[in-house]
Amino acid sequence: MPVATWPNLSALIAPLLGTPYQTLDCWQLVQQLFQEGFGLDLLGEPAQLNTLMVEVWFQGDPRPLLSLVQPWDCLLYSNKGLVTEHIGVVVNDYQMVHARPQTGVVLEPLTRYRRQILQLVRLRTLV
């Protein structure tokens, strides 16, 4: 799929910014964005990503993560070791969107969670 035909992620995110975490948690945010952007039904478990996504980077990969990201990539990360507990979506070369209990849906620098990122995955149709 050519980049020019990708859905406008920024436009989809704008009305969601500030939505409380109790209304839209991190996985629900990913579900909603991919439903609105690509018409994908991700209802169910995050494990569904395995069939739709391809791994681009993993913790321990020597390639610099931030040189590989593109919009719509998903970042899976954890503050508790090697068990994924959170997910965010790359918006551009320097920001991601995710939902946190303290802030709700928010844009943050990719570098903020760099050390906690376990995996970068990409929608197979965008590879």
N, C-alpha and C positions, 0 to 999 in steps of 0.2 A: 504494500500500500504506500503510494508516494506521500511524503511528508505534507505536501500541500493539501491533501485530502483528509488528514487527521482531524478529528473533532477538536474544537477550540476549548482546551482544558481550562484556561483562565476564565472564560465566560461561564463555564459550568460551576466553577469553584466560587466565583464572586458572591452569589446569593447565599451560599452555605457558610461563609466565614462567620465565626462567632456562634454558630449553632451549638448549643450545649451538648456535652458528651453523653448525657443521659438520653438525649434525643437521637444522636447520631454518633455511635462509637467508631473506632478506626476501621473495623471490618465493614460496618454498614456504609461508611463513607466510600470505601473502595467499591462496594457493590453498586451504590447509587451512581458513582461516576462512570463505571464501565457499562452500566445499563443505559444511562443517558447518552454516553459518548459513542458506544459501539453496539448497543442493543443486546449486550451479553447478560444472561441471567446467571448471576453468581450466588443465588440464594442457596443456602446450605453452608457447608463447611469450607474454610479456607483451602482445604486440600484440593478443591476443585481447580484451583489455580494450576495444579500440576498438569492438567490436560490442555489448558489454554496458554500457558506460559512456558518460556524456556529460560533456563538459568544463564545469565550473562557473566556473573561474578559471584564469588563466594568468599567468606572469610578465610584467609590463607592464600588466596590468589595473589601473585606478585604484581599484577597489573594495577595501576592506580584507579581506584573505583570512580573517582570524580571525572576521569577522562572518558568513561564509558557510558555515563548516564544520558538518557534522552527523555523528552516528555512522555508521560504515560508509563514509564518504568515503575515497578513496585519495589520498595525497599522493605525488607523484612529484618527486624532487629529485636534486640533483647537487652535488658539491663541485668538479667539473671543467668548469664552463661550462654549455653548453646541451644536453648529452647526458644524458638520464635514466640514472642508475646505481643508484637506490635507491627503495624504495617502503615506505610505512607506511600504517596504517589509523587513521583518527580514531576515538577511543573516546568522547569527550565534548567539551565546549567548550574544554577545556584540556589534554587528553592524547591521545597517539597511541601505538600499539603498533607495534614494528618489531623486526627482528633485526639486530644489529651483531656483527662478528667479535669485538670486545672483550668484549661483555656477553651475547651470545645474545639471546633474546627479552626485551624490556624495554619498560616504559611510560616515556614521557618527555614533558615539556611541549611543546606545539605550538610555543611561542615559541623553543625551542632551535634549530630548523633553519629558522626563518622566512625567512632570507635565501637559503637554498639551494633553496627550494621552487620548482619550475618550473610545476607544474600541480596543480589539484585536480579530481578526477573523481568522479562519482557514478553508482552503479548506476541504470540507466534506470528500473527499477521503483520507485525511491525518489524520483524527481523529482516 
